[in-house]
Amino acid sequence: MDRKEFLQAVKANSVHGAYLFEGVEENIKAVALAALRGQILPEGLEELNENLMDNPPTDALIAAAETLPFLADKRLVVVREHPALSGKAEAEERLTDYLAHVPDSCVMVFLCRGKADARKKLYRAIQKHGAVVTFSPLSDAELNAWIIKSFHALGKRCAPQTASILAFTVGNDTALLRAEMEKISALCGEREEVADEDVRAVATRSIECTVFDMVDAVVAGQEGRAFSLLKDMLLSGSDRIGILAMLLRQYRLLQHVKIMQFEKKPAQEIKQRLGIAPFAAERCIRQAAAYSGREIKQAVDICLDTEYRIKSGRLNQEGALEAAMLAIFDLRHARQEGG
């Protein structure tokens, strides 16, 4: 079951039994739990009809589920981070058997940060007798719509292009996006319209966005800016292997652009096939235009060779990424000197 199906069930008041909330999108997970609370718990009686439990003994969990709700149709039992879903522990057989007999007067929700372990007995029991609700990252279209809606709740208007720029800049984590939107709204003050410049002024850039900027600097021959961005990423805690992997991914995207252009694919199809946000795809096409296909292949080979030599122990991490970047800069210098 995905989040949409679960929310539809909540609206239809057809939730019952045991659920597992898993997946990386923690903010949407919290929104879904809040929607469930709002639907089944009468206003003013929430605390009397909800149990929040951390790693409870089986007896205590079953006792909570069996307790009749007070002036309500259902009781909500929320179990946070049960070790039998992600740790080394296994659930007692009594608990896994009980999941087939959760009373109609109870909705039981197991909350797991990130992905749960599908090999666990408790996971399989919930899947068999209840439902596993997976909260995956929003698609580009869903994320843009969510950004526009969230800005509206903050009293601001946001154009689709601006929403796309924000998603590209910050990433697809809605919790981080929410914090950045609050900053941007504060910057706008009384002004209702959020502008692209507002995003660029205060939004905290993701590593992926910074790598895009770094490649822009490489394309423009701005060595100082490229290495300044690299320094920022290293100071923020990123390691060189991770940055190198993202640099390799970026040049592979440029390689895909060149191949599709050689095949005479229309620009719109190229953007769709890249599988990234439209705003990011446009930047990829602009970046690819600054290189020949041969130069992009050489850049990919430089990144691959550097990665192999680091992982095989032939090259130290320290300075290896910088050397790869200088080698990619040399591709541009060689062309300029040859021209």
C-alpha positions in Angstrom: 0.0 0.0 0.0 1.3 3.4 -0.8 0.6 6.7 1.0 -2.2 7.7 -1.4 -4.1 4.5 -0.8 -3.7 4.8 2.9 -4.9 8.4 3.0 -7.9 7.4 0.8 -8.7 4.7 3.4 -8.4 7.3 6.2 -10.8 9.7 4.4 -13.3 6.8 3.9 -12.9 5.9 7.6 -12.0 2.4 6.6 -8.8 1.9 8.6 -8.6 -1.1 10.9 -6.1 -3.6 12.2 -2.3 -3.2 12.1 -0.2 -1.0 9.9 3.5 -0.5 9.4 4.7 3.0 8.3 8.1 2.6 6.6 10.2 4.5 4.0 12.5 7.5 3.8 9.9 10.3 3.6 9.6 11.0 7.3 7.7 14.3 7.0 4.9 12.8 4.9 4.8 9.9 7.3 4.1 12.3 10.1 1.4 14.0 8.0 -0.3 10.7 7.4 -0.2 9.8 11.1 -1.7 13.2 11.9 -4.5 12.7 9.3 -5.2 9.3 10.9 -5.3 10.9 14.4 -7.7 13.6 13.2 -10.0 11.1 11.6 -10.4 8.5 14.4 -9.7 10.5 17.6 -12.5 12.8 18.8 -11.3 16.4 19.4 -10.5 16.9 23.1 -10.3 13.2 23.8 -7.1 12.4 22.0 -5.0 11.6 25.0 -7.7 9.3 26.4 -7.7 7.2 23.2 -4.1 7.0 22.1 -1.1 5.0 23.4 2.4 6.1 22.3 4.7 3.2 23.0 8.5 2.7 22.5 9.6 -0.9 22.3 6.8 -2.1 24.6 6.6 -5.6 26.1 4.2 -7.8 24.2 1.8 -8.0 27.2 1.6 -4.2 27.5 1.1 -3.8 23.7 -1.7 -6.3 23.6 -3.3 -4.8 26.7 -3.3 -1.3 25.1 -4.9 -2.7 21.9 -7.6 -4.5 24.0 -8.5 -1.4 26.0 -11.9 -0.1 24.8 -11.9 3.5 23.5 -13.5 6.2 25.6 -16.4 8.0 24.0 -14.9 7.1 20.6 -15.2 4.3 18.0 -11.5 3.4 17.9 -8.3 3.6 20.0 -5.0 4.4 18.3 -1.9 2.5 19.4 1.4 3.8 18.0 4.5 1.7 18.4 7.7 3.6 17.6 10.9 1.9 16.4 10.1 -1.7 17.4 13.5 -3.6 17.3 11.9 -6.6 15.7 11.4 -4.5 12.5 14.9 -3.2 12.0 17.3 -4.5 14.7 18.6 -8.0 15.6 15.7 -8.9 17.8 12.7 -11.0 16.6 9.1 -10.5 17.8 7.6 -12.9 20.1 5.3 -15.4 18.4 2.5 -14.3 20.7 2.7 -10.8 19.1 2.8 -12.0 15.5 -0.1 -14.3 16.1 -2.1 -11.5 17.8 -1.9 -9.3 14.7 -4.6 -11.5 13.1 -6.9 -10.6 16.0 -6.5 -6.9 16.5 -10.1 -5.8 17.6 -12.2 -3.5 15.4 -12.0 -0.9 18.2 -8.2 -0.5 17.7 -5.9 0.8 14.9 -2.3 -0.2 15.6 0.5 1.6 13.8 4.2 0.5 13.9 6.4 3.5 13.0 9.8 2.7 11.5 12.4 5.4 10.6 13.5 4.6 7.1 13.0 1.2 5.6 12.0 -1.8 7.7 13.6 -5.2 7.3 11.2 -7.2 5.1 12.9 -10.4 6.3 11.6 -10.0 9.8 8.8 -12.1 11.2 7.0 -9.0 12.5 7.1 -7.3 9.1 5.7 -10.4 7.4 3.0 -10.7 10.0 1.9 -7.1 9.5 2.0 -7.6 5.7 -0.2 -10.7 6.0 -2.7 -9.5 8.6 -2.6 -5.7 8.1 -0.8 -3.5 5.7 2.6 -2.1 5.0 2.5 1.6 4.0 5.6 2.7 2.2 6.5 6.4 2.2 8.8 6.8 -0.8 10.1 10.2 -2.0 7.6 12.3 -3.9 7.9 12.3 -7.7 9.0 15.6 -9.3 5.3 16.5 -10.1 4.1 15.6 -6.7 7.0 17.5 -5.0 6.3 20.6 -7.0 2.6 20.4 -6.2 3.5 19.9 -2.5 5.8 22.9 -2.5 3.2 25.2 -4.1 0.5 24.0 -1.6 2.9 24.4 1.4 3.8 27.9 0.4 0.1 28.7 0.1 -0.4 27.5 3.7 2.3 30.0 4.6 0.4 32.8 2.9 2.7 32.8 -0.2 2.3 32.2 -3.9 4.9 30.1 -5.7 5.1 29.5 -9.5 5.8 26.0 -10.7 9.3 27.1 -12.1 10.2 28.5 -8.7 9.1 25.3 -7.0 11.2 23.3 -9.4 14.3 25.5 -8.6 13.7 25.1 -4.8 13.4 21.3 -5.2 16.5 21.1 -7.3 18.4 23.4 -4.8 17.4 21.7 -1.6 16.6 18.1 -2.6 13.4 16.0 -2.2 13.4 15.7 1.6 10.1 17.5 2.5 11.2 18.1 6.1 14.3 20.0 4.9 12.1 21.8 2.2 9.6 22.8 4.9 12.4 24.5 6.9 13.7 26.2 3.8 10.3 27.5 2.9 9.8 29.0 6.3 13.2 30.9 5.8 12.1 32.1 2.3 8.7 33.2 3.6 10.4 35.2 6.3 12.7 36.8 3.7 9.7 37.8 1.6 8.0 39.6 4.5 4.8 41.1 3.4 5.4 40.3 -0.3 3.2 37.4 -1.3 5.0 36.2 -4.4 8.1 34.0 -3.9 10.7 34.7 -6.6 13.5 32.6 -8.0 16.0 35.1 -6.5 14.5 34.4 -3.0 15.3 30.7 -3.4 18.9 31.4 -4.6 19.4 33.9 -1.8 18.7 31.8 1.3 18.0 28.2 0.4 20.6 25.7 1.6 22.0 23.8 -1.3 22.1 20.1 -1.5 25.3 18.3 -2.4 23.8 17.4 -5.8 23.0 21.0 -6.5 26.5 22.1 -5.5 28.0 19.5 -7.8 25.9 20.9 -10.6 27.3 24.4 -9.7 30.8 22.9 -9.6 30.4 21.4 -13.1 29.0 24.8 -14.3 32.2 26.4 -13.0 34.3 23.7 -14.7 32.5 24.3 -18.0 33.1 28.1 -17.6 36.7 27.5 -16.8 36.3 29.1 -13.4 38.8 27.0 -11.5 38.7 29.2 -8.4 34.9 28.9 -8.0 35.0 25.2 -8.7 37.5 24.5 -5.9 35.8 26.9 -3.6 32.5 24.9 -4.0 34.5 21.7 -3.4 35.9 23.2 -0.2 32.4 24.1 1.0 31.2 20.5 0.4 34.2 19.1 2.3 33.7 21.5 5.2 30.0 20.4 5.4 31.1 16.8 6.0 31.0 15.3 2.5 33.8 12.9 1.7 35.8 12.9 -1.5 34.6 9.5 -2.7 31.0 10.6 -2.4 31.6 13.9 -4.3 33.6 12.0 -6.9 30.7 9.6 -7.4 28.3 12.5 -7.9 30.8 14.2 -10.3 30.9 10.9 -12.3 27.1 10.7 -12.3 26.9 14.3 -13.6 29.3 13.6 -16.5 27.4 10.4 -17.3 24.2 12.5 -17.6 26.0 14.8 -20.0 27.1 11.7 -21.9 23.5 10.5 -22.2 22.6 14.0 -23.5 25.2 13.8 -26.2 24.1 10.3 -27.3 20.5 11.3 -27.5 21.4 14.5 -29.4 23.4 12.3 -31.8 20.2 10.2 -32.2 18.3 13.4 -33.1 16.0 13.0 -30.1 13.9 16.2 -29.5 14.8 18.3 -26.5 11.6 17.5 -24.6 12.3 13.7 -24.9 15.9 14.2 -23.7 14.7 16.0 -20.6 12.2 13.2 -19.8 14.7 10.4 -20.4 17.3 11.9 -18.1 15.0 11.0 -15.2 15.8 14.2 -13.2 13.9 17.4 -12.4 13.1 19.5 -15.5 15.1 22.4 -14.2 18.1 20.1 -13.7 17.7 18.6 -17.1 17.8 22.0 -18.8 21.1 22.7 -17.0 22.5 19.3 -18.1 21.7 20.2 -21.7 23.4 23.6 -21.3 26.5 22.0 -19.7 26.7 19.3 -22.5 26.8 22.0 -25.1 30.2 23.2 -23.8 31.8 19.8 -24.5 32.4 17.5 -27.5 31.2 14.0 -27.1 34.9 12.9 -26.9 35.7 15.3 -24.1 32.7 14.1 -22.0 33.8 10.5 -22.5 37.3 11.5 -21.3 35.8 13.2 -18.3 33.9 10.0 -17.4 37.0 8.0 -17.9 39.0 10.3 -15.6 36.4 9.9 -12.8 36.1 6.2 -13.3 39.9 5.7 -13.2 40.3 7.9 -10.1 37.5 6.0 -8.3 39.1 2.6 -9.2 42.5 3.7 -8.1 41.2 5.0 -4.7 39.1 1.9 -4.0 42.0 -0.4 -5.0 44.4 1.4 -2.7 46.6 2.7 -5.4 45.7 6.3 -4.7 45.0 8.1 -1.4 41.7 10.0 -1.1 43.5 13.1 -0.1 44.0 15.2 -3.3 42.7 12.5 -5.6 39.4 14.3 -6.4 41.3 17.6 -6.8 43.6 15.9 -9.3 40.7 14.5 -11.3 39.1 18.0 -11.4 42.4 19.5 -12.7 42.5 16.7 -15.4 39.0 17.6 -16.5 40.0 21.3 -16.6 42.9 20.3 -18.8 40.4 19.0 -21.4 39.1 22.5 -21.8 42.6 24.0 -21.8 43.8 21.5 -24.5 40.9 22.5 -26.7 41.5 26.2 -26.3 45.2 25.8 -27.0 44.4 23.6 -30.1 41.9 26.2 -31.3 
